[in-house]
Amino acid sequence: FHTTALCSPTRKALLTGRNHHSVGMGGITEIATSAPGYNSVLSNTKAPLARTLTLNGYSTAQFGKCHEVPVWQTSPMGPFDEWPSAGGGFEYFYGFIGGEDNQWEPALYEGTNPIEPPKTAEEGYHLTEDLADKAIGWINQQKALMPDKPFFAYFAPGATHAPHHVPPEWADKYKGKFAHGWDKQREITFEQQQELGVIGPEAELTPRHDEIPAWDDMDPRLRPVLEREMEVYAGFLEHTDHQVGRIVDTLEQLEILDDTLIFYIIGDNGASAEGTLQGAFNEMANFNGKADLETVDFMVSKLDEFGGPSSYNHFAVGWAWAMD
């Protein structure tokens, strides 16, 4: 298995064990064409991993993001040929269809039925926590009713894809941690990776591209906003890690942790540059060609709302570059 550095193709490769072109996913579902390898349709000669496992006696469930459904199938009316719990081979699905979702007010499905979140953001709702609750409940039920039956759970939270939504106390843990900016952050990460042996001692850090502004060249008024973007992202990442930890704790409590194989892949296949050079309070402005609406004054006025229910935020290109 290799990441393709892109969402749908990587997920389809992971879920089938095949090259992404051979399963019709040469790009994300939204840019599918009629060309072979790019039509976003899974051939009936390529069985999904979940179906193979189901046919071999496993309980199977998918939780969270599903960006593998052809665009014309993504309505509650179907067709459901490639939805996880219909044609996708899973017995149970709880999550969302598409590339991203609001973590505070998600468009949720259980199976193929649209449902409302169990509570509101004001009542403490967050999608990743909900997904972890569902996964924990499903594993506990599966082990209670069929303790000798193996299971396959695919847990795919919307994190850490945009929008970067997280309770403020998680983001606040990182206050001031990124004041040095993205140029320095990249050097710090590079040095840590060499110390850990992730990259060799002979490796050289590639230079910043001219298209990406230096941290010191950014508007001083904007820098507190840029810092907050990264604080929110870091909090979002740790918050996600914590929810996965809750699932691992469940496996330990059930005394099956040592019998469970866990693959942990985080980050949604690489940081993304959709946030513009200054980041975005609402990334949909950029998607609709209106990024200029988010002036420096506007961004500063929204500083305390980044990551909250009123935002749909993304970090700046400089941070994406540093994180990759």
C-alpha positions as CSV (number, residue, x, y, z in Angstrom):
1,F,0.0,0.0,0.0
2,H,1.3,3.5,-0.9
3,T,-0.3,6.8,-0.2
4,T,-1.0,8.8,-3.4
5,A,-0.9,12.1,-1.5
6,L,-4.6,12.6,-2.4
7,C,-7.7,11.6,-0.6
8,S,-10.0,9.3,-2.6
9,P,-7.3,7.4,-4.4
10,T,-5.3,6.7,-1.2
11,R,-8.5,5.5,0.5
12,K,-9.6,3.3,-2.4
13,A,-6.1,1.7,-2.5
14,L,-6.2,1.1,1.2
15,L,-9.7,-0.4,1.1
16,T,-9.0,-2.7,-1.8
17,G,-5.3,-3.4,-1.6
18,R,-5.0,-2.4,-5.3
19,N,-3.5,0.4,-7.4
20,H,-5.9,3.3,-7.3
21,H,-6.2,3.5,-11.1
22,S,-7.2,-0.2,-11.3
23,V,-10.2,0.6,-9.1
24,G,-11.2,3.7,-11.0
25,M,-9.9,6.3,-8.6
26,G,-7.2,8.3,-10.5
27,G,-8.4,11.4,-8.7
28,I,-10.9,12.5,-6.1
29,T,-14.5,11.6,-6.8
30,E,-15.5,15.2,-7.6
31,I,-13.2,15.3,-10.7
32,A,-14.1,11.9,-12.1
33,T,-14.3,11.5,-15.9
34,S,-15.3,8.7,-18.3
35,A,-11.7,7.7,-18.8
36,P,-10.6,4.3,-17.6
37,G,-9.0,4.6,-14.2
38,Y,-10.6,7.9,-13.5
39,N,-14.4,7.2,-13.5
40,S,-14.6,6.7,-9.6
41,V,-16.5,3.4,-10.2
42,L,-15.2,0.1,-8.6
43,S,-15.3,-2.7,-11.1
44,N,-17.2,-5.8,-10.1
45,T,-14.0,-7.8,-10.6
46,K,-12.3,-5.9,-7.8
47,A,-13.6,-6.9,-4.4
48,P,-13.3,-4.4,-1.5
49,L,-11.3,-5.7,1.5
50,A,-14.3,-5.4,3.8
51,R,-16.4,-7.7,1.5
52,T,-13.6,-10.3,1.5
53,L,-13.4,-10.2,5.2
54,T,-17.1,-10.4,5.7
55,L,-17.3,-13.4,3.4
56,N,-14.6,-15.0,5.6
57,G,-16.4,-14.7,8.9
58,Y,-15.5,-11.2,10.1
59,S,-17.8,-8.5,11.5
60,T,-17.1,-5.3,9.6
61,A,-17.9,-1.6,10.2
62,Q,-16.8,1.8,8.9
63,F,-16.9,4.9,11.0
64,G,-16.4,8.5,9.7
65,K,-15.3,9.8,6.3
66,C,-16.2,8.1,3.1
67,H,-14.8,9.9,0.1
68,E,-15.0,6.9,-2.2
69,V,-18.7,7.2,-3.4
70,P,-19.2,8.4,-7.0
71,V,-20.7,11.9,-6.9
72,W,-23.9,10.9,-8.6
73,Q,-24.6,8.4,-5.8
74,T,-24.2,10.7,-2.9
75,S,-27.8,11.6,-2.3
76,P,-30.1,9.9,0.3
77,M,-31.9,8.4,-2.7
78,G,-28.9,6.6,-4.0
79,P,-28.1,4.5,-5.9
80,F,-26.1,2.9,-3.1
81,D,-23.9,0.6,-5.1
82,E,-20.7,2.0,-3.6
83,W,-21.8,3.1,-0.2
84,P,-19.9,1.4,2.6
85,S,-22.8,-0.7,4.0
86,A,-24.4,-1.4,0.7
87,G,-22.0,-2.1,-2.2
88,G,-18.8,-1.3,-0.2
89,G,-18.7,-4.6,1.7
90,F,-19.2,-3.3,5.3
91,E,-22.0,-4.5,7.4
92,Y,-22.4,-1.2,9.3
93,F,-21.6,2.4,8.5
94,Y,-21.8,5.6,10.6
95,G,-20.3,8.7,9.2
96,F,-20.4,11.1,6.3
97,I,-20.1,11.0,2.5
98,G,-17.6,13.2,0.7
99,G,-14.3,15.0,1.3
100,E,-15.0,16.9,4.4
101,D,-17.7,17.8,6.9
102,N,-18.5,20.3,9.6
103,Q,-17.2,18.8,12.9
104,W,-19.8,20.7,14.9
105,E,-22.9,20.2,12.7
106,P,-22.1,17.2,10.4
107,A,-24.3,15.8,7.6
108,L,-24.4,12.2,9.1
109,Y,-25.6,8.9,7.8
110,E,-26.2,5.6,9.5
111,G,-26.2,3.0,6.9
112,T,-27.8,4.9,4.0
113,N,-30.2,6.9,6.2
114,P,-29.5,10.6,6.9
115,I,-29.7,11.3,10.7
116,E,-29.2,14.2,13.0
117,P,-26.3,14.4,15.4
118,P,-27.3,13.3,18.9
119,K,-26.7,16.8,20.4
120,T,-25.6,20.3,19.4
121,A,-22.3,22.0,19.6
122,E,-23.7,24.1,22.4
123,E,-24.4,20.9,24.2
124,G,-20.8,19.7,23.7
125,Y,-21.0,17.8,20.4
126,H,-18.0,17.1,18.3
127,L,-18.0,14.7,15.4
128,T,-14.7,12.9,16.2
129,E,-15.9,12.2,19.8
130,D,-19.2,10.9,18.4
131,L,-17.4,8.6,15.9
132,A,-15.3,7.2,18.7
133,D,-18.4,6.6,20.9
134,K,-20.0,4.7,18.0
135,A,-16.9,2.6,17.3
136,I,-16.5,1.8,21.0
137,G,-20.2,0.8,21.2
138,W,-20.0,-1.4,18.1
139,I,-16.8,-3.2,19.3
140,N,-18.4,-3.8,22.8
141,Q,-21.6,-5.1,21.2
142,Q,-19.7,-7.3,18.7
143,K,-17.6,-8.9,21.5
144,A,-20.6,-9.3,23.8
145,L,-22.8,-11.1,21.2
146,M,-20.1,-12.9,19.1
147,P,-16.9,-13.0,21.3
148,D,-15.3,-15.7,19.1
149,K,-15.9,-13.8,15.8
150,P,-13.1,-11.6,14.5
151,F,-13.9,-8.0,13.5
152,F,-12.6,-5.4,11.1
153,A,-13.3,-1.7,12.1
154,Y,-12.3,1.1,9.7
155,F,-12.2,4.3,11.8
156,A,-11.8,7.3,9.5
157,P,-12.5,10.6,11.3
158,G,-12.8,13.9,9.3
159,A,-9.7,15.1,11.1
160,T,-7.3,16.5,10.4
161,H,-8.8,17.6,7.1
162,A,-10.3,21.1,7.0
163,P,-12.3,22.5,8.5
164,H,-10.1,22.5,11.6
165,H,-12.6,22.3,14.3
166,V,-11.8,21.6,17.9
167,P,-12.9,22.7,21.4
168,P,-10.9,25.8,22.4
169,E,-9.2,24.2,25.4
170,W,-7.4,21.8,23.1
171,A,-6.1,24.7,20.8
172,D,-5.2,26.8,23.9
173,K,-2.7,24.1,25.0
174,Y,-0.5,25.3,22.1
175,K,-0.7,29.0,22.7
176,G,2.7,30.6,21.7
177,K,4.1,27.3,20.5
178,F,4.2,28.5,16.9
179,A,5.3,32.1,17.3
180,H,8.6,31.3,15.5
181,G,6.7,30.8,12.2
182,W,6.7,28.2,9.5
183,D,10.3,28.6,8.3
184,K,11.7,27.8,11.8
185,Q,9.0,25.1,12.4
186,R,10.2,23.3,9.3
187,E,13.8,23.3,10.6
188,I,12.7,22.0,14.0
189,T,10.7,19.2,12.4
190,F,13.6,18.3,10.1
191,E,16.1,18.1,13.0
192,Q,13.7,16.0,15.1
193,Q,13.2,13.5,12.2
194,Q,16.9,13.1,11.9
195,E,17.3,12.5,15.6
196,L,14.6,9.9,15.5
197,G,16.1,8.2,12.4
198,V,13.1,8.9,10.2
199,I,15.4,10.5,7.7
200,G,19.1,9.9,7.3
201,P,21.9,12.2,8.6
202,E,22.9,13.0,5.1
203,A,19.5,14.4,4.1
204,E,19.3,18.1,3.3
205,L,16.3,20.3,3.9
206,T,14.9,21.6,0.6
207,P,14.6,25.4,0.2
208,R,11.3,27.2,0.5
209,H,9.7,27.9,-2.9
210,D,9.4,31.5,-4.1
211,E,5.7,31.2,-4.2
212,I,5.5,30.7,-0.5
213,P,6.2,33.9,1.5
214,A,8.7,33.9,4.3
215,W,7.3,34.1,7.8
216,D,9.1,37.4,8.4
217,D,7.5,38.9,5.3
218,M,4.0,38.4,6.5
219,D,2.0,41.4,7.7
220,P,2.7,41.8,11.5
221,R,-1.0,42.4,12.1
222,L,-1.8,39.0,10.7
223,R,0.8,36.9,12.5
224,P,-1.4,36.4,15.7
225,V,-4.0,34.9,13.3
226,L,-1.5,32.7,11.6
227,E,-0.3,31.5,14.9
228,R,-3.9,30.7,16.0
229,E,-4.4,28.7,12.8
230,M,-1.6,26.4,13.7
231,E,-2.6,26.2,17.4
232,V,-6.1,25.1,16.3
233,Y,-4.6,22.5,13.9
234,A,-2.3,21.1,16.6
235,G,-5.2,20.9,19.1
236,F,-7.3,19.2,16.5
237,L,-4.6,16.6,15.9
238,E,-4.1,15.9,19.6
239,H,-7.9,15.8,20.1
240,T,-8.1,13.2,17.3
241,D,-5.2,11.2,18.9
242,H,-7.1,11.2,22.2
243,Q,-10.3,9.8,20.6
244,V,-8.3,7.0,19.0
245,G,-6.7,6.3,22.4
246,R,-10.2,5.8,23.8
247,I,-10.8,3.0,21.2
248,V,-7.5,1.4,22.1
249,D,-8.4,1.6,25.8
250,T,-11.6,-0.3,24.9
251,L,-9.6,-3.1,23.3
252,E,-7.4,-3.3,26.3
253,Q,-10.4,-3.4,28.7
254,L,-11.9,-6.3,26.6
255,E,-8.5,-8.0,26.8
256,I,-8.2,-8.3,23.0
257,L,-5.5,-5.6,22.4
258,D,-2.7,-8.1,22.0
259,D,-4.9,-10.0,19.4
260,T,-5.7,-6.8,17.4
261,L,-3.7,-5.5,14.5
262,I,-3.8,-1.7,14.3
263,F,-2.8,0.4,11.4
264,Y,-2.7,4.1,12.3
265,I,-2.4,6.6,9.5
266,I,-3.1,10.3,10.4
267,G,-3.3,13.5,8.4
268,D,-5.5,12.8,5.4
269,N,-2.6,12.1,3.1
270,G,-0.7,15.3,3.5
271,A,-1.2,18.9,4.4
272,S,-3.2,20.9,1.9
273,A,-2.7,24.3,0.3
274,E,-6.4,25.3,0.0
275,G,-6.2,27.8,2.8
276,T,-4.5,30.5,0.7
277,L,-1.3,32.4,1.6
278,Q,-2.9,33.8,4.8
279,G,-5.2,31.0,5.8
280,A,-9.0,31.1,5.7
281,F,-11.7,31.7,8.3
282,N,-14.2,30.1,5.8
283,E,-12.4,28.1,3.1
284,M,-15.6,28.1,1.0
285,A,-14.7,31.7,0.1
286,N,-11.6,30.5,-1.7
287,F,-13.5,27.6,-3.4
288,N,-15.9,30.1,-4.8
289,G,-13.3,32.6,-6.0
290,K,-13.9,35.1,-3.2
291,A,-10.8,34.7,-1.0
292,D,-10.2,38.5,-1.3
293,L,-13.3,39.0,0.9
294,E,-11.2,37.8,3.9
295,T,-9.0,40.9,4.4
296,V,-6.4,41.2,7.1
297,D,-8.8,43.3,9.2
298,F,-11.5,40.6,8.8
299,M,-9.1,37.8,9.8
300,V,-8.0,39.8,12.9
301,S,-11.6,40.4,13.9
302,K,-12.2,36.6,13.8
303,L,-9.1,35.6,15.8
304,D,-11.0,34.2,18.8
305,E,-13.5,32.3,16.6
306,F,-11.0,30.1,14.7
307,G,-11.9,26.4,15.3
308,G,-15.3,27.2,16.7
309,P,-18.8,26.6,15.4
310,S,-18.9,29.9,13.5
311,S,-15.8,29.1,11.5
312,Y,-15.0,26.8,8.6
313,N,-11.3,27.4,8.8
314,H,-8.0,26.3,7.2
315,F,-4.4,27.1,7.8
316,A,-2.1,29.1,5.5
317,V,0.0,27.6,2.7
318,G,3.1,28.2,4.7
319,W,1.9,25.9,7.5
320,A,0.9,23.3,4.9
321,W,4.4,23.4,3.5
322,A,6.0,23.1,6.9
323,M,3.7,20.2,7.9
324,D,4.6,18.3,4.8
